[in-house]
Amino acid sequence: MKTYIVTGAAGFIGSKLCERILNTDPEVTVVGIDNVNDYYDINIKHWRLEQLARYGSRFIFVRGSIADRALVNESFNKFRPQIVVNLAAQAGVRYSITNPDAYIESNIIGFYNILEACRHSYANGAEGVRHLVYASSSSVYGCNEKVPYSTEDKVDNPISLYAATKKSNELMAHAYSKLYDIPSTGLRFFTVYGPAGRPDMAYFGFTNKLIKGETIKIFNYGNCRRDFTYIDDIVEGVTRVMAKAPERRVGVDGLPVPPYKVYNIGNNKPENLLDFVQILQEELIRAGVLPADYDFEAHKELVPMQPGDVPVTFADTADLERDFGFKPCTPLREGLRRFAEWYKEFYKV
């Protein structure tokens, strides 16, 4: 049986990816690693894990941090994965300003431990890891004025520690791909949303506040555009990428040419934040989460831009389309409708 290790398995993308893998291939075992921290409501994380528990022995959960090198090494030695997907990371731009230690621990030390485990998986002539796929972020583009963002653009000026750690992951992966011939692919995700998502994301946080009758803050006075990407599109993209590792080959110097790629996964259609809020409120009313006569104008406040934030995100997905025949395409209204319906059911509104 083929074995996958997916870190961040209790997370938004990680749990959905595990589910997709297990549904697609009956001959696969997925080992999920997650420390189930309390960065946001752990009840959602437990709910996600409950969905995965339905797959019985085909899903093995290891609770712990990838910053724990002994735990990572033990997991690789015991389960000997062919495919590794590293989604474990401390997320959030603003949180990195007030809690930088968490980002260094998880995103730098944790990712280093994963790379080292991949490297040593080839010891004694073992086949080892065939493909390492890892999460980067659209945040690496910073205040890039050229849009849409292309993986060919320079990303040397991060405006948050979170972005700096994600760019560091790409650099570290490139070095290990060159030195140890590890096939690796980085994926720059663009504003992922959907059912069972992260409560710290705008659409989820806005909903929580509106339910309580609190005011939502719309940053940069609403003059922001985001390339919102629905979770199922993200998972489809990751699944296709997993199955096609960068080719190993030798250069003219007799040394490995790094089997290394980076792709954007975004909807390629940035939405204005005020339009996004309008659609969200309409779908919350439609799902019965909020009453039809809810006074949204009384609960909206236009405020300046936050530190670490950017005015626009916009993915150039040409490389993804060329190499994998795939482009995210779920309309924002459809995605927010599914979120609103899930929210009503999960919170028993």
Sequence and secondary structure as in RCSB ss.txt:
>XXXX:A:sequence
MKTYIVTGAAGFIGSKLCERILNTDPEVTVVGIDNVNDYYDINIKHWRLEQLARYGSRFIFVRGSIADRALVNES
FNKFRPQIVVNLAAQAGVRYSITNPDAYIESNIIGFYNILEACRHSYANGAEGVRHLVYASSSSVYGCNEKVPYS
TEDKVDNPISLYAATKKSNELMAHAYSKLYDIPSTGLRFFTVYGPAGRPDMAYFGFTNKLIKGETIKIFNYGNCR
RDFTYIDDIVEGVTRVMAKAPERRVGVDGLPVPPYKVYNIGNNKPENLLDFVQILQEELIRAGVLPADYDFEAHK
ELVPMQPGDVPVTFADTADLERDFGFKPCTPLREGLRRFAEWYKEFYKV
>XXXX:A:secstr
 EEEEEESTTSHHHHHHHHHHHHH TTEEEEEEE   SSS HHHHHHHHHHHHTTGGGEEEEES TT HHHHHHH
HHHH  SEEEE      TTHHHH HHHHIIIIIIIHHHHHHHHHHTTGGG    SEEEEEEEGGGGTT  SSSB 
TTS     SSHHHHHHHHHHHHHHHHHHHH   EEEEEE  EE TT  TTSHHHHHHHHHHTT  EEEGGGG  E
E  EEHHHHHHHHHHHHTS    EE TTSSEE  EEEEEES S  EEHHHHHHHHHHHHHHHTSS TT  SGGGE
EE    TT  SB  B  HHHHHHHS      HHHHHHHHHHHHHHHTT 
